[in-house]
Amino acid sequence: MTTFYVISRPGSSLPLAFLANVDSMRRESRTLTELADDPPPSHLFRQTRGSISTVGVELPWLDAEQAVFIAVDRIPGDDVAMALDYRTDPADPRVVVSDFWTDPKQCSWRAVAPTFSQLVEILRLV
């Protein structure tokens, strides 16, 4: 069963569906590297490959090789996603969400929890 949460933003909120299994996480996460390899979408979504970057990849950019989607938008085109960002800790990664409402012309990735275990506590999943 998929669990739905809502990401609030000024003036509205967006439904977000947590991915139910590893296969769906892999499938959705393929778009990370696909977008990172294509310059126009890479800049729009601020996704790149850290292994080929000449500078360190830090927020608001997402390193496509160090991230896995755990939740995506329920409405296609909303371009909302939540990802585990393994750059901070491979055992307990930070959790980031895409932000198009601050600057509608370019995505920024924002930390919503410093660690996955803290997100689990916030959402009272255990």
Secondary structure, 3 states (H helix, E strand, C coil): CCCEEEEEECCEEEEEEECCCHHHHHHHHHHHHHHHCCHHHHHHHCEECCCCCCCCCCCCCEEHHHEEEEEEECCCCCCCEEEEECCCCCCCCEEEEEECCCCCCCCEEEEEECCHHHHHHHCCCC
